Amino acid sequence: MLHIQSYTAAADPLAWLNSAGRKEQVMPVKQGDLDLLQHPAAQELLASTIPARLAYIATDGTPRVIPIWFHWNGNEFIMGTPPKAPKLRALAKNPRVSLTIDDNTFPHKVLLVRGNARLEPFNGIVPEYAMAAERYFGPDQGKAWVAQLGQMVSSMVRITITPDWVGLLDFQTRFPSALPL
């Protein structure tokens, strides 16, 4: 019999053990499915003010992970960056990326995404960057930041990532595959 164990953040981390100390069978993790983006935990992370972490291979061949604001339009992650950002040369050379958004509240939620980055020069501030600024800072401070940035740069580059693989962990019903559940 399949049992989905759920517990609150204040619960014992071993709450997935049943009262006899045996592991309960939990729903198998079906990583890779793009439909995971519709899961409530994924939707919560996509709407959050937690910066994404973008992983890519730098031009010197070393891995890099950077925090970055994002806008989720329901199909793609969209970011903006100044045209001289070092990551742009790396992404032009190798567009394969990973992106993660994760929280620090137990039980942790982690959204993992893989895809290819598309780069598009943009005159002015990338509109999705401006929307992200308002989400992260709030409407007034977001608009003020975008106005200030507009004085520093006359153009940006839009980075668009279309997911081709999605993973999700919520540590309630979706656990890492390495756990013998």
Secondary structure, DSSP 8 states (H G I E B T S, - for coil): --------TTS-TTTTB-TTS-B-------TT-GGGGGSHHHHHHHHSS--EEEEEE-TTS-EEEEEE--EE-SS-EEEEE-TT-HHHHHHHH--EEEEEEE-SSSS--EEEEEEEEEEEEEESS-HHHHHHHHHHH-HHHHHHHHHHHHHH-SEEEEEEEEEEEEEEE-SSS---TTS--
